[in-house]
Amino acid sequence: MSHQPDEALEVLRGVWSAQGQTSADLDEACGTGKSCRKMADVGFDGMAAADEDLAAAWRAKLEREGKLNPAGGSVRDLVFGSAEVR
């Protein structure tokens, strides 16, 4: 990946400060209460056929929707940086 997480964070902080936003503004807009996230019924049933790989099914869906970036890396690359950058 060409962008570092620190760079993205600095850009966001720049935008927030340029707009005069603070964490208090965020709390006021979004509330400070916990959100309910019942994930027990969330799953991937039906995403892939019985004989199909789930990862392949996801790639096919993203490709159909025009969201697949063939040059994209993995989630691991996003979190830790790609091996080529190290």
MODA-V26943 format. One record per residue. OMEGA is omega in whole degrees, -180 to 180 (* if undefined). NEAR is the number of other C-alpha atoms within 12 Angstrom. Layout:
((OMEGA;NEAR) (OMEGA;NEAR))
//
This chain:
((-176;20) (-178;18) (178;17) (179;18) (180;16) (179;13) (179;12) (179;13) (178;13) (177;15) (179;15) (179;15) (177;17) (179;15) (-179;14) (-178;16) (178;14) (179;12) (179;11) (-179;13) (178;17) (177;16) (177;15) (177;12) (179;15) (178;13) (-180;13) (-178;12) (-173;12) (-176;12) (-179;12) (-179;12) (178;9) (176;8) (-179;8) (-180;7) (178;8) (-174;8) (-176;8) (-176;8) (180;8) (-180;9) (-177;11) (178;15) (179;11) (179;14) (-179;19) (175;18) (-176;14) (-178;10) (-177;10) (177;14) (-179;15) (179;18) (179;15) (178;16) (178;20) (180;20) (179;21) (179;20) (179;16) (179;16) (178;14) (-178;12) (-180;11) (-176;11) (-177;14) (176;16) (-177;14) (179;12) (-178;9) (179;16) (180;19) (174;16) (177;11) (178;12) (180;19) (-177;17) (-173;15) (-174;17) (-178;20) (-179;18) (-179;14) (-178;10) (-175;13) (*;10))
//
